């Protein structure tokens, strides 16, 4: 791991609506970005936006796992994964529609990502894509919201698949 950023900022149900988080993620992203749980905040990036919420600004309205499994377009330089962090959040933000199981999302993400690309994952945990999936941790961002509020943790990983496998 090469970096660690600690940033104090408010908490908001739409992660990227918080200016310091939005600026951090815009700085970390490279090239064409797949924002798999796009929400309502448009980023200053070349992004393809997917979200089930019909009030979100999105190019696609698919379940995230279905999107990854069916995407036939050009591979992405960066994939942003900012799913609802808990079952309750999933039910609240997506009006009762359950979001894809995170483990399966991690298993499929490499198929839509260029070799050397980045996966940036947000959550209340530090569970990463992992070396078994050929992802190598480069940076952790810790967003402290103060008091008894859970921190938001972001991991930035580089996808380096074994050539010939």
PyMOL commands that set and color helices and strands:
alter all, ss='L'
color gray80, all
select helices_A, chain A and resi 15-17+19-28+64-70+87-93+102-112+131-133
alter helices_A, ss='H'
color red, helices_A
select strands_A, chain A and resi 3-8+32-35+46-49+76-81+113-123+135-144+152-159
alter strands_A, ss='S'
color yellow, strands_A
deselect
rebuild
show_as cartoon
